[in-house]
């Protein structure tokens, strides 16, 4: 196998309109070619590609941005452990930000961090739903339409459904 990292070259393989395309060259050459393809196909070319770059070099490893270093996203296990200590396993995003990130973040200004935190919370909710056999429900709070997630066991849900229905004979 050729070692592309020594030459500072990359190899990019992808498909466009059922045609296999392979590009080899410097990063700039490959980017220029992709931009030309975008012009030819009238818009952004979405690549789903395998990149062969030989041995990964330090300069190619993705480094965290300053914002990502500032905020350590809690693991799903940490979130589950925390939520299990709460009454009805209820929480809102502000509470999680305050406890784990030590400050509030703006979804608009910190999109990546907000998405990562939201994804971790979704996984934590799902894990608790499986462990405790229930479902989380969204409730809007009075402050700024903030979503609060409250856990309801299957028994609670069935009881509420049953009590909320009128009998068919009445």
NORLINSUL-V318003 format. One record per residue. N is the residue number from 1. RES is the residue in one letter. PHI is phi in whole degrees, 0 to 359 (NA if undefined). Layout:
((N/RES/PHI) (N/RES/PHI))
//
This chain:
((1/X/NA) (2/X/287) (3/X/265) (4/X/287) (5/X/292) (6/X/290) (7/X/272) (8/X/64) (9/X/244) (10/X/234) (11/X/236) (12/X/236) (13/X/243) (14/X/200) (15/X/241) (16/X/225) (17/X/50) (18/X/60) (19/X/248) (20/X/283) (21/X/235) (22/X/232) (23/X/245) (24/X/229) (25/X/164) (26/X/290) (27/X/304) (28/X/295) (29/X/300) (30/X/295) (31/X/297) (32/X/298) (33/X/295) (34/X/296) (35/X/298) (36/X/296) (37/X/297) (38/X/299) (39/X/296) (40/X/295) (41/X/263) (42/X/65) (43/X/148) (44/X/277) (45/X/269) (46/X/272) (47/X/261) (48/X/242) (49/X/224) (50/X/258) (51/X/253) (52/X/258) (53/X/237) (54/X/70) (55/X/286) (56/X/295) (57/X/262) (58/X/300) (59/X/290) (60/X/270) (61/X/294) (62/X/288) (63/X/258) (64/X/289) (65/X/284) (66/X/300) (67/X/296) (68/X/292) (69/X/292) (70/X/294) (71/X/246) (72/X/264) (73/X/289) (74/X/291) (75/X/286) (76/X/299) (77/X/298) (78/X/297) (79/X/295) (80/X/299) (81/X/302) (82/X/293) (83/X/295) (84/X/292) (85/X/274) (86/X/274) (87/X/296) (88/X/57) (89/X/52) (90/X/276) (91/X/199) (92/X/228) (93/X/297) (94/X/297) (95/X/298) (96/X/295) (97/X/299) (98/X/297) (99/X/286) (100/X/265) (101/X/263) (102/X/68) (103/X/193) (104/X/275) (105/X/242) (106/X/264) (107/X/297) (108/X/286) (109/X/276) (110/X/233) (111/X/302) (112/X/298) (113/X/295) (114/X/297) (115/X/295) (116/X/297) (117/X/295) (118/X/298) (119/X/295) (120/X/295) (121/X/294) (122/X/297) (123/X/295) (124/X/295) (125/X/300) (126/X/298) (127/X/296) (128/X/293) (129/X/302) (130/X/289) (131/X/293) (132/X/258) (133/X/53) (134/X/199) (135/X/215) (136/X/275) (137/X/239) (138/X/273) (139/X/230) (140/X/276) (141/X/269) (142/X/286) (143/X/269) (144/X/54) (145/X/51) (146/X/286) (147/X/278) (148/X/246) (149/X/257) (150/X/236) (151/X/276) (152/X/234) (153/X/288) (154/X/299) (155/X/298) (156/X/298) (157/X/297) (158/X/294) (159/X/296) (160/X/296) (161/X/296) (162/X/295) (163/X/290) (164/X/280) (165/X/267) (166/X/272) (167/X/288) (168/X/292) (169/X/274) (170/X/271))
//
